[in-house]
Amino acid sequence: MLLSKIYKFLKSKKLFIDLGVFLSITIITASGVFYFHSSEEEILTSAIPIRDLALRSAPNSTTAIVSNVETGTPIVVLARNKQANWILIQKISEPDQTGWLPLDGIDPLPPIDILPIATVVPGINKINAVPTAARLPEQTIQANNDLPDLSIEDVFVKNNKLVIVLSNVGEIDVKGRIHTSIDGSPPTPVDIKIGEPLRPSEKIEVTLENEYVQRRGSVHITAYTDPPIYERNIGNNEVKIVVSPDLPNDLELSDVSIIKSQNIIRVLITNKSPIPITGSATISVRSTLDDAKDLDTIQPYFSLRPGESVPFDINSRKNIDTDKIEILMSTSAINDSNLENNISPRVRN
């Protein structure tokens, strides 16, 4: 009787399904993008990023960005690196998004000591994963000598606009839309070779139409693709360089009028530059009698297209002798090429 019951139990569907699921998990877990080395039982735990983070393809801040993870995004922690300062995670809302986050950006902290250790397989190009018991991260392995590599080859100024030269110094095509970011600004797509890859050894010269060089200064440029790619060297995707205008920029104090009935001195400034100019100026009213004493000063902000003018009013004092004053203008927005037209009247008595 007892043997008969055991036999019926072993033949039941429930046990068959349980054993099948167990064996599937065991087999698939053993073959993934990452090799897990741990004597402990593998544990999946949830966590929350406490700040916006870049999801990396490997546990290093210089590796390719898989995507971005916003603050508060629910994630599953899969493993850690050997140094226990990066964790391998998976987005719950986007199962195909798997990658590495720094441990200090996560709260609450996962049980680090009992997490399995993951070592990245060299040459990984893409990670696909679904957070279910039936499927763990798979791998797409690519030889290390067959990788794309987007590089910023040169930066210069032409007609007071920023120009960059991009190239592919890798062995296979750079695919995806190329974007640039200047001094941390929002990314802007490059409008050359839309829909076409950048071939190995190919170069493109890109004029950034809305990046104007008003004065000599340092600029930080970053280039990358969307969607992100796994590159040979991510360090050549950014550069810091000092640039200067190649054509003269000029802001002119073009007219001064006195409105005595309102005690107003109205000044007109004009952009004589080949590019739009944005910034602020200091406009001062000085006495020509009292040792060039400053009588009034304003600091207006302006944004002028080439050839455009804008008036500014200075409320003058009632007792000012408007025949004995001079107006001076200065600005740090540009390397002003003509300081003589920043004074009114042009010829002093």
Secondary structure, DSSP 8 states (H G I E B T S, - for coil): -HHHHHHHHHT-HHHHHHHHHHHHHHHHHTSSSEEEE-SS----EEEEESS-EEEESSSSTTS-EEEEE-TT--EEEEEE-TTSSEEEEEESS-TT-EEEEEGGGEES---GGGS-EEEE-TTEEEEE---BTTB--EEEE--TTS---EEEEEEEEETTEEEEEEEE-SSS-B-SEEEEEETT---EE--SSTTS-B-TT-EEEEEEEEEE--SSEEEEEEEEEES----S-GGGGEEEEEE--SS-B-EEEEEEEEEGGGTEEEEEEEE-SSS-EEEEEEEEEEETTTTT-EEEEE--EEEE-TT-EEEEEEE--TT--GGGEEEEEEESSS-BS-SGGGEESSS--
